[in-house]
Amino acid sequence: MKEHQQTVIFCVVSLIGNLLPLLLGLLFYVANYNEWEGWNIFFIDGQFYLYSASLLTASAYIFYTYKVRNTDMNSVLLLVSGLLILVVSIFYAWKLSNSNNDIGFVKYSSGVLFLVTLGLYYYSNLLNHRKIDVIASQKKGVEDILKQL
């Protein structure tokens, strides 16, 4: 339970740092008394693709660090993270090149990808905050090998 608490605190602090440009943008928007036009102003330029790529890169590194075999769950999550980095990068490049001006697509795709990213980011940091009993893990590995003999 303690690792969940540490992970939540770490993720909140990290997200505040990663999303600081967005938060400051909101602050400047309110300070200038602009009429609220909705969240589209933050989706139009595809900045949530960038936030996703940043968080996914950190997650992918953690999954890489904790993978044991190419078939374990962390390896699968590493592959998923890598593919999502590629997808968000392609979507951002597509938006940047003005080939995709469909604000609905940008809004929903970047929003969904960002939510998936948050889940992967939380789980990767949970892995990073768990205390692993190396001796117990090695003992279990030996027992598993003996069972197969």
N, C-alpha and C positions, 0 to 999 in steps of 0.2 A: 504494500500500500504506500510505503514511503517513497518508492521509486516513481509512482504515479504523481504524487505531490511534487516531487522534484522536477519531473518532466513537465507538468503543467506550468510551474513557475518559469522554468527555462524557456518553454515554448512561448509563453506570453511575453516575456522580456525580449526574446529574439524576434518575435513578430512585431513588437512595437518598433524595434530598431529597423527591421526590414521594411515595414510599412510607414516609416517616418515621412517619406516624401508625400505619401497620400494624406497622412494626418496633417502635415503642415499645409498641404494644398487646401484641405477643408478649413483650416484655421484662417488662411489668407482669403479664402472665398467668403467666409462669414465676416471677416474684418472689413472687407470692401463693400459689405452690404449688397452683394449681388443677389438678384432674384434667383431663387433655387430652381434649377432646371433639371434636377434629378441626378441620379448617379451616372447617367450617360456621359457626363463630362469626364469621368474617371475611366470609362470603358472605351471611349472614342479612339484614344491613341494606343490601346492595347497594353497598358501598363500592368495589368494583372497577369499577362503572359510572362512579363519579365519577373514579377514577384514569384510566380510558379517556378520558373527556370532556376532562380536563385535558391529557393528552398529545396527543390528536387535535387539539385547538385549536392547539397549538404547531405540529404537523405541517402542518395546513391553511394556516397563515400562511406557512410556508416554501414549500410548494408554490405558493401564490399569488405569492410573491415571485419564484419561478424559472420561472413559466409564461411562454411566449412567445406561443403561439397558443391558441385555445380547443380545438384538437384535439390538442395535444401530450400526452405522457405525464404531465407535471406537472399539466396541467389535469384530466386524468382522475383522477389521485390526489387533487387538490383536491376534486373532486366526490365521490369515494368517502369521503374524510375528512369532508366536510360531511354526507353521508348517515349515516355512522356516528355522528357527534356527535348527530344527530337521533334515531337509533335508541337509543343508550345513554341519552339524556336521557328518551326516552319510557319505556324499561324502568325507569329509576330512579324516575320519577314514578309509574309503575304500581306499583312495589314500595312506595314511600312512602305511597301512598294505601290500602295494605292490600288492594288488589284482587288482588294476586298474592302468595299465601303459599306457592306451590309452591317449596320450597327447592331441589329438583332443577333446575327451570328457571332459577332465579336463579343457582345455582352454575355450571351449564354454559354458559348464555348469557353471563354476565359473564366467565367464564374464557376462552371462545373469543374474545369481543370484545376482551378484554385482550391476548391473544396476537396477534391481528391488529393491534391498536393498536401493540404493541411493534415489529412488522415495519415498519409505516408510519413510526413514530417514528424508528427506526434509519435507514431510507432517506432520510427528509427531512433528518435531521442529516448524513448522508453527503453529500447535495447541498450543504448549507451549508458543509461543510469542504473541498469540492473547490476547487482553484484553477483558475479558468477563464481560458484564454488568449483574451482578447477579440479581439485582432488575428487569430488563427487562426480563431476562430469567425466573424468578419466575412468573412474571405477565403473560407471554406468557403461562406458564404451567397451571396457574389457568384458563386462558381464554380457553385453550384447554379442560380442564376438564368441564368447564361450557357448552361448545358447545356440549359435549357428553351427557349432562343431558337432 
